[in-house]
Amino acid sequence: MEISLASGQRRILAVAALAIAALLIFQAGELWLASHRLESGRLEEMERGAALVPGDGSAWDRLGRLRQWDFVNSDLPGAIADYERAVRYDPRSAHYWMDLASAYEAAGDGVRARDAFLHAKAVYPVSAEVAFHYGNFLLREQKYSEAYSELQQAVRTDPALLPLAISRSWRSSEDVDQLLNGVLPANAEAYLQALDFFASIHKAQPALAVWQRLLGLGTSFPLQRTFPFFEELIREDRADDARFAWREALAAAGLPHEEPAGHSLIWNGNLARDFANGGLDWRWTELAGVALEYDSQPAPSGSRALRVDFIGGSNIALGAPSQYVPVEPNRNYHFHASMRTEDITTESGMRFSITDPNHTGALNALTDNFTGSHPWSPVDADVATGPDTHFLRVRLFRDPSRLFENKLAGTVWIAEVSLVPSSAQAEPPTR
């Protein structure tokens, strides 16, 4: 059905439509201008922009952050006033409440800061971000029990916050039991990240407490995740702790963890397993012009042999494969390996080096220098540790040649590597 309008009515309708359109255009322009001014980053422009949208909480929050974090002309009272307007216009924003809490705390008003954080939690009770920031505030207020509860909630909700939660909890009290009982979830990933943290700040003692808690879970975890922990035990000369923990780490990773045969202290000395490349196993770093592989032909004893080929392109310094070996101070040890060479060039050939990695000059034993070609031959050395030596570093070794024709070529095979205490009293303790 058609409705006919008189000419006067049509004019009124057209005028009304034009008025509405003009109003909408004006409002859109005003919003565009407000947004443009708020994005300017200049305080005066942003104030004018916020005035155009007085009920917009985001505008006042943005203005408050500019005032608070202006390192040249910071205006904390002005920022607080802006944040208060933001939460008045939009009380359902947890972020605005947290910004207000931050400003109150910066002004020294802990009571109102706490109240603002509680408003943020009421608005968004399951927020990991709110719990994390509130927990950190409580740490600064030395309300540790409440703080740990908030941080634990945060990391349970968002595990990505774990490293920061561990760091800030530890630095607030340096109490590993509080960290373990109050903050960390009882799972392997949380404990492994705590191990990484303590390794990074060179604190083996709290790391060992975390290690025991990790083992108590009875779950498996990759051996590689423990390597930073072992680096710190080695660095701090904690030989007994490293020896015991290594067996435990191998067991947790589902790997063979029986002590090496014949009282040897070298793990995987028969080269039966591929290198773990960390911890107390063999390590190898790729070198240009050097190829490493296990040989198809075993050593005369039947054990697996490692073959290292040099293509003759450079005068390399060789210090691997290598292994860190826990030992006792003031003890005598006998080192043994089997070695074969083929066409090793230059006067600087293949040998083993045995040193104290933590005390320069305390011990430096070198086996005979193998150049040219040799059949499988025993390589032996007697080593005496001093009063401060708790680790030895055993490695295949070559010093760069000093000759003009110094490019290293040829092949070396090694097998049957062991380090045995010279007397029964030096056998490692059991736990």
Long-range contacts (C-beta under 8 A, 24 or more apart in sequence): 34-59, 38-62, 38-63, 41-66, 43-67, 43-70, 50-82, 54-89, 55-89, 56-89, 57-85, 57-86, 57-87, 57-88, 57-89, 57-90, 57-93, 57-96, 58-86, 58-90, 60-85, 60-86, 60-89, 61-86, 61-93, 61-95, 61-96, 61-99, 64-99, 64-100, 64-103, 65-99, 68-99, 68-102, 68-103, 68-106, 76-103, 76-106, 76-107, 77-107, 79-103, 80-104, 80-107, 87-116, 87-119, 91-119, 91-123, 92-123, 93-123, 94-120, 94-121, 94-123, 94-124, 94-127, 94-129, 94-130, 95-120, 97-123, 98-129, 98-130, 98-133, 101-133, 101-134, 101-137, 105-137, 105-140, 110-141, 113-137, 114-141, 126-157, 127-157, 128-153, 128-154, 128-155, 128-157, 128-158, 128-161, 129-154, 129-158, 131-157, 132-158, 132-161, 132-164, 132-165, 135-165, 136-168, 139-168, 139-169, 139-172, 140-172, 142-172, 144-172, 144-173, 144-178, 144-182, 145-182, 147-172, 148-178, 148-182, 148-183, 149-182, 151-182, 151-183, 152-182, 152-183, 152-184, 152-185, 155-183, 155-184, 155-185, 155-190, 156-185, 159-189, 159-190, 162-189, 162-190, 162-193, 163-193, 163-196, 163-197, 166-193, 166-194, 166-197, 167-197, 170-197, 170-206, 176-206, 176-209, 176-210, 177-209, 179-206, 180-209, 180-210, 180-213, 186-213, 186-217, 187-217, 188-214, 188-217, 188-219, 188-221, 191-217, 192-221, 192-225, 192-226, 195-225, 195-226, 195-228, 195-229, 196-228, 196-229, 198-229, 198-232, 199-228, 199-229, 199-231, 199-232, 200-228, 202-232, 202-235, 202-236, 203-232, 204-232, 204-233, 204-236, 204-238, 204-241, 207-232, 208-241, 208-245, 211-245, 211-248, 215-248, 215-252, 219-252, 220-252, 220-253, 220-254, 221-252, 221-253, 222-253, 223-249, 223-250, 223-252, 223-253, 223-255, 223-276, 223-278, 223-279, 224-276, 224-278, 226-279, 227-278, 227-279, 230-278, 230-279, 230-280, 231-278, 234-324, 234-357, 234-358, 234-391, 235-358, 237-358, 237-388, 237-390, 237-391, 238-390, 239-326, 239-327, 239-328, 239-390, 239-391, 240-326, 240-429, 242-280, 242-324, 242-326, 242-391, 243-280, 243-326, 243-428, 244-431, 246-279, 246-280, 249-279, 259-428, 260-418, 262-418, 262-420, 263-420, 263-421, 263-427, 264-418, 264-419, 264-420, 265-325, 265-326, 265-327, 265-333, 265-419, 265-420, 265-421, 265-428, 266-323, 266-325, 266-394, 266-417, 266-418, 266-419, 267-323, 269-416, 269-417, 269-418, 270-303, 270-304, 270-415, 270-416, 270-417, 271-303, 271-304, 271-305, 271-306, 271-414, 271-415, 271-417, 272-303, 272-304, 275-321, 280-323, 280-324, 280-325, 280-326, 281-323, 282-321, 282-322, 282-323, 283-320, 283-321, 283-322, 283-323, 284-320, 284-321, 284-322, 285-320, 287-316, 287-318, 287-320, 288-313, 288-314, 289-313, 289-314, 289-316, 290-316, 290-318, 292-321, 295-413, 298-415, 299-338, 299-376, 299-413, 299-415, 299-416, 300-338, 300-376, 301-338, 301-415, 301-416, 303-415, 303-416, 304-415, 305-338, 305-340, 305-413, 305-414, 305-415, 306-413, 306-414, 306-415, 307-411, 307-412, 307-413, 308-396, 308-411, 308-412, 308-413, 308-414, 309-410, 309-411, 310-344, 310-408, 310-409, 310-410, 310-411, 311-409, 312-345, 312-407, 312-408, 312-409, 312-410, 313-407, 314-407, 314-408, 315-346, 315-400, 315-401, 315-406, 315-407, 315-408, 316-398, 316-400, 316-408, 317-398, 317-399, 317-400, 318-350, 318-396, 318-397, 318-398, 319-353, 319-395, 319-396, 319-397, 320-395, 320-396, 321-395, 321-396, 321-414, 322-393, 322-394, 322-395, 322-396, 323-393, 323-394, 323-395, 324-357, 324-391, 324-392, 324-393, 325-391, 325-392, 325-393, 325-394, 325-419, 326-390, 326-391, 326-428, 327-385, 327-389, 327-390, 327-391, 327-392, 327-419, 328-385, 328-390, 328-421, 328-426, 328-428, 329-385, 329-386, 329-387, 329-388, 329-389, 329-390, 330-385, 330-386, 330-387, 331-384, 331-385, 331-421, 331-422, 331-423, 331-426, 332-382, 332-383, 332-384, 332-385, 332-421, 332-422, 332-423, 332-426, 333-382, 333-383, 333-384, 333-385, 333-392, 333-419, 333-420, 333-421, 333-422, 333-426, 334-380, 334-381, 334-382, 334-383, 334-419, 334-420, 334-422, 335-365, 335-367, 335-379, 335-380, 335-381, 335-382, 335-383, 335-394, 335-418, 335-419, 336-378, 336-379, 336-380, 336-416, 336-417, 336-418, 336-419, 336-420, 337-367, 337-378, 337-379, 337-414, 337-415, 337-416, 337-417, 337-418, 338-376, 338-377, 338-378, 338-379, 338-414, 338-415, 338-416, 339-370, 339-374, 339-376, 339-377, 339-379, 339-412, 339-413, 339-414, 339-415, 340-374, 340-375, 340-376, 340-377, 340-412, 340-413, 341-370, 341-371, 341-372, 341-373, 341-374, 341-410, 341-411, 341-412, 341-413, 342-373, 342-410, 342-411, 342-412, 343-372, 343-373, 343-409, 343-410, 343-411, 344-370, 344-371, 344-372, 344-373, 344-408, 344-409, 344-410, 344-411, 344-412, 345-371, 345-405, 345-407, 345-408, 345-409, 345-410, 346-371, 346-401, 346-403, 346-405, 346-406, 346-407, 346-408, 347-371, 347-401, 347-403, 348-398, 348-399, 348-400, 348-401, 348-402, 348-406, 348-408, 349-398, 350-396, 350-397, 350-398, 350-412, 351-379, 351-396, 351-397, 351-398, 352-379, 352-381, 352-394, 352-395, 352-396, 352-397, 353-393, 353-394, 353-395, 353-396, 353-397, 354-381, 354-383, 354-392, 354-393, 354-394, 354-419, 355-392, 355-393, 356-385, 356-386, 356-388, 356-389, 356-391, 356-392, 356-393, 357-391, 357-392, 357-393, 358-390, 358-391, 359-386, 359-388, 359-389, 362-386, 362-388, 362-389, 363-389, 363-392, 366-397, 370-412, 376-413, 376-415, 382-422, 383-419, 392-419, 394-419
